[in-house]
Amino acid sequence: MSASILISAIAPVIFVLALVFAAGKHKRFSEEQARGCSRLALTYALPAALFLSMAHFDRSLLMQQGPIAVVMLIGYSGLYLVLYWLLRALDMDKLKAALLGYTFASTAVPIYGLTVLTAIYGGQVAAGIVGLAALVTNLAQVSVAVFLLQSAFSELGSAKNGRVNRGQASSVVRTIADSAANPLVWAPVLGAIVALFGLPLSPYVSTALNPLAVSAAGVAIFASGLVLAAHQIKLMSSAVIVGSFISLVVQPALFFAMIKVAGLSGAMAHAAFVASTMPTGTPSVLFAQQYKSCEAETASIMLVTTLGMLVALPASIALSAFL
């Protein structure tokens, strides 16, 4: 892998993040504008890009990605549940355990993936990995995180009121339904259905969605920079140190081991491993804001893992040669 390809993959992310981070620190954008950027990225631009990418994905290649999806399910969702259990075993309260466990195990692949992976593996492989990651993390990780966070928050509210209010208990069915209604979930699913069944996609649909799709990566990185700028940074916190280590070292090592043991090879397997070194997901910071817990820690982990990608990404590309 040449240095020019690595630079073209990483430089856009770091440059835009640094530019927007500085703008955010100088109050060039209000809190409402920052939320608007996040909403544009997560609700419109990224879903449009994922739908078009998955709809144009090679059908035979897509049908072969079951093992990669299982690896992602264990590496993202399974790891989250293990971390949550470990944090609870260490006597951490449910809200913080759910929040920090998600922060340690989540991924920014749906945010940065198209920009970084396209430069390395090409558009089709990048779209496949980003689409699969969006499906797995939104259906089997974000939905679980929302359920655990809502349950813990309801328990805290009931405890403060001195009673148990079962009417406020989170519903598993409702949580899963809400997650499935997320455009980051149904858009790649719809695109995958189009590709799997060989359904013709009207060129008018592609033309209509293309302006949003081409803006997806830039808008997503822009929104992430504003999120980082909005929070205090605590680099010496034990939660930040442990969480960053898990995200940058433990999780990629788990992906490498699973891919190696399963005997998976090819560009998709390599890209799935490389993608596992990407930073923690933006929703972790948004959850921290919503539940008013661990805000500095989640923002700090996001910053450290984003900067750590400068080392982790080239290292993972080199290690992928052994898969």
Phi, psi and omega in degrees: 000120184285157180296327182294324179290318178298317180295319180293336179279320187266322187305316180301320181294310183294318182297311181294318178300315181296317180298313183287324177301315179296318179297319179295319180294331178268014174060037177284343180230139178280168178299322179293320177295322178296317177296324179296320178296318178297319180294319178299316182292310189278334186259334186236300189293307181297316177301321178297316180296318181292320179299310182295320181295315180290323181296329179264008183288146179297123187300314182295323179291321181296321183291346181267003190264015177303312179299323179294321179296322178294318177301316179294321180300316179287316186291331179256300185286315180297318179298321179301313181296321178295316180295320178300315180296317179296317180294323176292323178295336177270017176068023173281142181292160188300320183296310180293322179296318179294320183287311181289323177300318178294317180299318180294324190257350184283174184217151177262018180305315178297340181269307186264345191304314182298319181293312186283311188285330179299319181295335184263315188244354182096163187296320185292314179295318179300315180296321179296314180293316180296318179296315178295318179296320178296318179297308184295311185290324180283322181280324189240004177232304180298319181297320177293318179299316180298317179298313181295319180293316180294321179296315180295319181294320178295319178296320178296318179295320179293321180295321179293326180275355178075024180206164175258119181255097183291339179293339180265000182297141182288141178262127178300315182298315181295321180295315178296320179296318179297321179294318180295334179281351178294129180302332178292344177264304188286335181295309176293330176297313179298318177296321179295322178298317178301315182290315184296321182267004178063032181286137180288132177258120182302136177298336178291325177294315179298317181294322182292322183273343187301318179302321176291318184298317183289341179271354191302307185297314181297315180295320181295316179293321178301313180297322179296322178297320179292323178297316179298318183291339187277355187233153176291144181255130180233088187284336185265004178293140179298325178295322179291317181295311181294315181297319179294322178295317179298315183293320186269337186239304186295311182297312175300323178297322177296316178299315180301314182297316181295317180295320180293313181295323180284350179072026180280146180212178179096176186297321182294318179295316179298316181294325178296320178293313180299320180296333182292348178270000182287160187298169175297155187286146178302324180303336179299319179290322180294321175298317180299320176297314185297318184262002175054050181213137174056033183296314180294320182295314182294319178295322180294318178296321179297318179293313182297317181289331176292314177292324179297336178300334179300328178263318185294322183295308177299322179297318181292325177296319178295317181292332182298341178294341181268001179275000000 
